[in-house]
Amino acid sequence: MNILHEFEYFKPKSKNEALQLVKDLGSKAKILAGGTDLVIMMKEKMIKPDVIIDISDLEELKGIKCEKGKGAEILACTKIDEIEFSTELSKKYPALTYAASQLGSNQVRVMATLGGNSCHSSPAAETPAPLAALGARVVLASLEGERELAMEDFIHGNRKNDLKEGEILYKFILPEPAKNSACRYGHIGLRNAMEIDCANMAAAVELEEDKETIKNVKLVMGSVAIKPLVSQAVPSLLAGKKLTDDLVTKAGEAAQSEAKPISDVRASAEYRKDVIGALARRLVKEAYEAAKEA
Ligand SMILES: Cc1cc2nc3c(=O)[nH]c(=O)nc-3n(C[C@H](O)[C@H](O)[C@H](O)COP(=O)(O)OP(=O)(O)OC[C@H]3O[C@@H](n4cnc5c(N)ncnc54)[C@H](O)[C@@H]3O)c2cc1C
């Protein structure tokens, strides 16, 4: 039965109070942000925390700061729908706002938070791949202070991440997009419905001054490994070259060769490999064309 077990409930009024509770209660407690992953896990008896620390209403943990020339900061409890509809973010980081728009349904997006999407650390999550491709850094806070790490180093595997006892995810820092660059996101699910992705990907391309030669590529794949997978092969294939149809095909093959998907209820490993090839071909080309116009 989907009845929740008994637990103690705290609703701190400040970030510091939340950090004190997290420190004092340790592994007995679970943070609740939007609850769209946590409550389901509790209802399904996958976890039975003794204590819930509800940070969903903490204004100190919500908001988007996006200034011209200065990148952006997104606080952990910012709702996914605020990211989806942020005009400032969509101008600079369309890959992220598009990914946000693809997460679940309207009802989910008004509750779910950006921090929760990373902290749940599902390999199929929508936002870690674009965040990583955009060069985002994650800031973790505790009573002892803050520490910062690259998005791709934060997630270690399915429901595993770098959070230590006493820490919460505080915010994401996104660098200002480089000149002549663009990032694009894509995903494939089995149905055109509220479906968890069978694979997703973000590709960021930066061009040289001539707006044709590729300077840098960062391609991040989701749902094909235990954590977001940053391609090594695609950047070394494309850097220093002008994109051709042949290179696009090879980029697809290179991404496929790195992907290590599993077969599960959502897709077979073979199908996921095909999808990765198709996404890489499409997104590299789209990001390259967009970077020319940037
Ligand atoms: C119907 C449905 C459809 C969905 N579809 C998608 C989808 O298409 N794509 C997708 O990616 N996800 C999807 N999800 C999953 C979910 O909505 C997202 O992962 C969401 O972003 C989780 O955020 P939350 O705020 O609800 O997290 P919560 O459920 O509150 O928390 C999730 C986990 O993160 C921890 N946590 C949360 N915030 C912090 C913090 N600041 N610091 C430390 N720990 C923290 C919690 O303790 C918990 O372990 C779906 C969920 C539902 C119910």
The ligand as an ORCA input file, in Angstrom:
! r2SCAN-3c Opt
* xyz 0 1
  C       5.446     11.719    -13.114
  C       6.903     12.052    -13.066
  C       7.589     12.280    -14.262
  C       8.960     12.597    -14.217
  N       9.593     12.815    -15.411
  C      10.916     13.135    -15.395
  C      11.614     13.391    -16.634
  O      11.046     13.338    -17.718
  N      12.936     13.704    -16.561
  C      13.596     13.772    -15.356
  O      14.784     14.082    -15.342
  N      12.960     13.537    -14.191
  C      11.649     13.230    -14.176
  N      10.993     12.980    -12.985
  C      11.775     12.964    -11.739
  C      11.750     14.255    -10.892
  O      10.628     15.061    -11.149
  C      13.017     15.100    -11.070
  O      14.169     14.326    -10.836
  C      13.020     16.332    -10.155
  O      13.860     17.323    -10.682
  C      13.405     16.034     -8.720
  O      13.392     17.266     -8.008
  P      12.634     17.401     -6.626
  O      12.837     18.807     -6.193
  O      11.229     16.954     -6.707
  O      13.491     16.408     -5.729
  P      13.094     15.638     -4.391
  O      12.176     14.521     -4.729
  O      12.655     16.593     -3.355
  O      14.537     15.073     -4.001
  C      15.202     14.121     -4.798
  C      16.475     13.673     -4.076
  O      17.407     14.741     -3.998
  C      17.677     15.120     -2.639
  N      17.746     16.578     -2.661
  C      16.882     17.421     -3.271
  N      17.333     18.685     -3.206
  C      18.496     18.650     -2.538
  C      19.456     19.647     -2.170
  N      19.315     20.940     -2.497
  N      20.552     19.255     -1.492
  C      20.738     17.952     -1.158
  N      19.868     16.957     -1.490
  C      18.767     17.318     -2.179
  C      16.543     14.516     -1.836
  O      16.928     14.219     -0.499
  C      16.240     13.260     -2.639
  O      17.171     12.256     -2.308
  C       9.636     12.685    -12.980
  C       8.924     12.481    -11.785
  C       7.578     12.171    -11.825
  C       6.830     11.976    -10.538
*
